[in-house]
Amino acid sequence: MHSSLIVAPMSLALFAALPCCNRCSSSSVDPPDAADVEPPEVVQVDVLPPPAAWTFEPMRLGPGIPGPALPPGCRMREPLVRAKVHASTRFVAAPSALGTLVIADADASEAPPRLRGVAAVEFDPKGKSSSPFAVPWTDAAAMPRLARTSSGAWLAAFAEPSTDKLSKVFVFQNGSATSIGEGDKFDAFDMSCDDDACMLLTTRLGRVSAAGADVWIGKPNESVASWQRHEIVPSAGDSDARPSGIASVATVSTDADAGARRESVVALFEASELVFWGVGSVDKPREMGRVPAPFGIVDATVLGRPVALVYGAPVDDDGCATQGGVMRFSRVGAPDVDVRAPAPATNGALRPLARGGLATYIAPLGCEVERKVVYAIVLDDDGAPTSAPMPVGDASSFAVATQGDKVDLWIQRDDDVVWIRATCTAP
């Protein structure tokens, strides 16, 4: 991974590394006069047939077949199960969706791989996967930003080129896609939902590309055309602020002036820093704090404070670092904490728990070494690791989701996927 790239916020297992796609002030955007509003463009989108079903069976451990290792603070809540899949199969997890993945089957004989079947799928640990939900992912190199609602429906956001070097961003709901606007380099960066609302993070909408970001918030069962747009506008004219990801869909925080508030949190990458912004449904966005990220980031979330997993040293184009695999937990208002692995992470995720959080990432066992291992660390409420990284097991890819103290971790090694169902909590 290039050190300048920002890993997509969902837990990804991709066919190739995808480019992700000074102090700030901000404002919510007042709605234009109704006479100036054009009806939103609604289009039907292509979807692929469902992928091959997965069938889980109990995983029998014994001599030569060791089970996965879990970090301190975690224990198995259910027996291990495994499924045989195609080696070219890849999958994505929504951050809080237990027992479900978006699965993509591909023809690896083609370059780039051609997708053959894609769907969000619910799993039965005692048998076959079921209830495939179609999502608009047809190109292996152009995965949409995906989000799962509490009712089990999936939304997706993606950009399409239009005219005059402009692009449109569409949101897929209920089998069709609705445009939220057309602009210069207009692109979707992240999407997420909780029980009450969904949010979408994009570049700023305008005829000329500008630094900053737009945050769109609305109810999952209402058309995206009714979602409220919040604009984050850098005050510095030479700012290079651009979207990084959604750190939290809904966080209850306390402000000295405003008291308790419910707001979502997004992160913008600006110069060599990651800037956290709180975005409420009514109030103007507010800057919550900054952390240094001079070498790139892996993921960000909100625990007792905003925290980011970042690279602790420069990483070259081959994924190698002169100082080895230094990974850093950068926290707003608290000192950085470094952890070490043999090589820098190529992908990872931060997930909140009922108490504390869980950091997972995959990294090779050395510079230019093919063998990779998934590591896991429980974090305390302040975002500090409670132990050294625990090597969970060998893997070619992985995905993770948390809900309260429950953790679902899927680890793929070639044509084998192990489903780890654990309980984790900070001490």
Secondary structure as UniProt FT lines:
FT   TURN            3..4
FT   STRAND          11..12
FT   STRAND          24..28
FT   HELIX           34..36
FT   STRAND          42..44
FT   STRAND          55..58
FT   TURN            63..64
FT   TURN            72..73
FT   STRAND          74..76
FT   STRAND          81..84
FT   TURN            87..88
FT   STRAND          90..93
FT   TURN            95..96
FT   TURN            98..99
FT   STRAND          100..107
FT   TURN            108..109
FT   STRAND          114..122
FT   TURN            125..126
FT   STRAND          130..133
FT   TURN            140..141
FT   STRAND          145..148
FT   TURN            150..151
FT   STRAND          154..161
FT   TURN            164..165
FT   STRAND          166..173
FT   TURN            174..175
FT   STRAND          176..184
FT   STRAND          188..193
FT   STRAND          198..202
FT   STRAND          213..218
FT   TURN            220..221
FT   HELIX           224..226
FT   STRAND          228..234
FT   TURN            237..238
FT   STRAND          242..255
FT   TURN            256..258
FT   STRAND          259..270
FT   TURN            271..272
FT   STRAND          273..279
FT   STRAND          286..292
FT   TURN            294..295
FT   STRAND          297..302
FT   STRAND          306..311
FT   TURN            317..318
FT   TURN            322..323
FT   STRAND          325..331
FT   TURN            332..333
FT   STRAND          334..341
FT   STRAND          347..352
FT   STRAND          357..364
FT   TURN            367..368
FT   STRAND          372..379
FT   TURN            381..382
FT   STRAND          390..394
FT   STRAND          397..403
FT   TURN            404..405
FT   STRAND          406..413
FT   TURN            414..415
FT   STRAND          416..424
//
